[in-house]
Amino acid sequence: MRMLALPRLSGAFLGLILAVSGGISCDRQDPVSRGRIAAFDTTLDVTLIGVDRQRAAEITHVLEADMQLMEKSWHAWQPGPVSRMNQLFNEGSPPFAAPPSVLPLLRLSKALSEQSEDLFNPALGHLTRAWGFQGRAADCLRPPPQDLIEQVVKDRPSMRDITIDGFRVSASKPTVKLDFRAIQKGFAVDQAIARLQELGVNNASISVDGNVRAIGSRDGHPWSVPLRGPAGGGILATVQIQGNEAAFTAGDYPRHFNWDGKTYHDIIDPRTGYPATETASVTVLHPNASTADAAANALFVAGPKDWHRIARKMGIHYVMLTDRQGRLHMNPEMQARVRLQGTQREVIISEPLT
């Protein structure tokens, strides 16, 4: 494979944190290089196997530039391509050319939304903005007016209201507002993995907020991924990944606020206009981080009673859901993959998904 020429960087490039080990023991032949990327208001950790320190720094720089460009392109409320599209939808504009940086994500989101029966719904940006989950501090948040929630629920904006004709798009409802937060990190990680493969890296992992996609292996050993428990505390389980796979979790703990003694999180049920109430967390394994990310959010909304049916419709084969009572729901295939960490939780095994 032809290697792309990359600029040479100083060892302290932009505060890059890089630790390298290799050739130290008999059972490790390849160097392990680690880098960090700042994007999407968080930090992404990159682990490269068989890549020396200088090369790893150069590659991490390329990934960081890609990630920051994607973040700017997909931002729902800061000036950029998505906010401009939302403005055009609001004006009832005739079909217009979708920005090339948004169109692939838009197409995939529309397909996954329809598979999930609109439980994964990136067209609900009008409501998530009303809830204040677009960039406002938690101590400034409160539930939106009841009449606004009722109006949006009645109007039912969804990705089905968006028509994509080649590179031109239109929306049939002015309440359609795009917000890709429930898929954009997964999609960005997929693009980063594809970039690594273009650069000749075939053994690597990228993690963001506890979510991971890995390719290849770690010196012939599977990647071990810790799965956080409800409320983000402690390690609930671990799962091994070898080959090409992602593990993504949706939970009620990363983004939430308290109001009048009640806690509200940012995973909104499109059917009620309020945060989903029956689920604490969902972990999905899938070859694509994009699908795992979107499906975890959809199954969180589906809840313990309907996750299995929606998982089947979305082609998901590995699911672990924690309900609000602390019980674990999973399919037999997932049960065979995870290793619970000393939990005494009740475990409910579903029918197979495959």
Steps between C-alpha positions, in 0.01 A plus 500: 500500500635844407569711808397864500773756566432673829667809648768448763396632839681590819476259792287750692255566215201693638531335838456153352531238771691207360632197684692229320619159606635215294764238459529468879373152568488173313123506455479847345667563167311804377516851650182634660447872441229709661377843399222736600271712285285793611169510309123488558541669839684197633823301463549203268773249584684332214705180543715386208678163485819458300550873445805684628481821701568752224264335253230471768526874573461580130200269461332637814542851360320398180216338700464808719470730198236268351305484828498875553377557146219248554407663831470840334301360207242317714447744786126544558495854639828674422537660154574235239344267242244333732378822660462647151295197390277541806445862411400408145259234631345766724448731206317233305766516234464300179753218453856618544843347462610322816856577610731213395634481857150424632337290226654157589407544867152617400444196277614253764299671774185488290542126437573416863216720622250319280631160611452604863140614441624855565614427857840619382394838366760763400216718363392581856746787540219751559404313818852426625577870462186587698619268777828692498725208412675692223791660676345646817645429844306251715432756774319717243262228380134439570219314319349691206139622511246220484319653202823503298563132575143413407522692172822326390366157599182571306698610194731194529803626304716211385759405241213370287404865443833559326523422129842429350510515121857452386685779676189716552294491820176646630280467808121484501467647852657819637542330841763267350833604651811283470703407807746215441631471856369143534708374207771751411771365731445147370505623140816702563672198655407291194656763273812506716534121485465514120773766493729279709451212258582732208822586682592133538403459867305177549521452877358792697223626724329834546301572815277794588307541826537130578391390150745308282552382145796274434657328201738206494643396835742608769808291425273206418282551808140628489427856607336507844232766539360599842126570505389760752211438732190716546566854621847465345643351816739207501546223246191288446658254257775452243477374145775388265523631145713345233486582132279796416234598752364784713350509850284808565290581805210743544434599861300746707810632679723700257263794445223577750361762738280516809182704524240496779657189648493302174787406270469545123752357251546573130373181334156619393215264415350647179161354594470698824741792461653413835814303592449124480417362844539121505871460416825585678749392231534295181815354345505384136773315312514543122768513227417869442525755779235712324241223519598405855468863611159555339366160606602548863294819507203338324498199734531730802173662390340164413564388857496155661167403343578577135880505455510147355253578218675825403841331514378241251371771265837678515702182445665516843637173639650597836314705764523552875238726661478609863151604607410751769466220755860394438415179313712395204330402174707336227475252218684165522763610248587800716498289817769281344717807428487703822671432830307654788715651771376359831146626455207357688249645258213295366574392142214448252592312182287560191439290194795494255541797266690316226 
